[in-house]
Amino acid sequence: MMNFTKTLILASKSPRRQALLKEAGFQFTVKTQDTDETYPSGLEAKDVASYIATQKALALKDHIQHEILLAADTVVRIDQKILGKPQDKNHAREMLSALSGKPHHVTTGVCLLTKDQKIVFDETTEVHFRSLSNQEIDYYIDEYKPFDKAGAYGIQEWIGMVAVEKIVGSYFNVMGLPVHAVYRNLVKMGI
């Protein structure tokens, strides 16, 4: 583990974000609070992830003293339409069918917050799926139950291995956290 001078708090229940931070050598604690993830209707799709990440961080601002709080949110966009987490199997099938054979964008917004400093940034990765059969889509949904994932898929799972033909940008961003950008900005904050 790297030795940092400030304690890091991760405002996320995501096992993927926790694993990525741990693999990158960060020591952290997890603290979350349920946050309204709606956003203003006029907000551009590319800005939604940063907006929600900031709301998640601000919800916990009163709980930090000398720590740095890290909050993140990931959205999947296709043709400027945001694909959130699927509500059920049919919704997941609709999302994966929409992604099949087309490129889409995954944006993760991050908010780093201390008592007197805030840095908000985002990272976007372009992902290209090959065309998927209905049988492949149903298999993935039945076996991996991607109901907690934006866009109804996890790139680190079976579907990422067999369907993703190309990505332009950070793989880890698609998993839910642009670790390289988080590290760079934490260094700026003096961690």
URZI-V475058 format. One line per field, one symbol per residue. ss: DSSP state (h for helix, s for strand, l for the rest). psi: psi as a letter, one per 30 degrees, with the letter a starting at -180 (. if undefined). burial: 1 if it has 9 or more other C-alpha atoms within 8 Angstrom, else 0. A space follows every 50 residues. Layout:
ss->???
psi->???
burial->???
This chain:
ss->lllllllsssllllhhhhhhhhhllllsssllllllllllllllhhhhhh hhhhhhhhllhhhllllsssssssssssllssslslllhhhhhhhhhhhl llsssssssssssllllssssssssssssllllhhhhhhhhhhhllllls lllllllhhhhhhsssssllhhhhhlllhhhhhhhhhhlll
psi->kljlfkkkkkikfjfeeeeeeefggkkllkklkkkkgllkffkkeffeee eeeeeeeffgefgkdglkkjklkkkkkkhgkkjbkkfaeeeeeeeeeefk glllkkkkkkkkkaegkkkkllkkkkkjklkkleeeeeeeeeefihfgkk gglkffaeeeeffjekkjakefeeffjieeeeeeeeeefg.
burial->00000111111100001101110001100101000000000000101111 11111110111001001111111111110001111100001110111011 11111111111111000001011111111101000011011000011011 11111010111011001001011111111001001100001
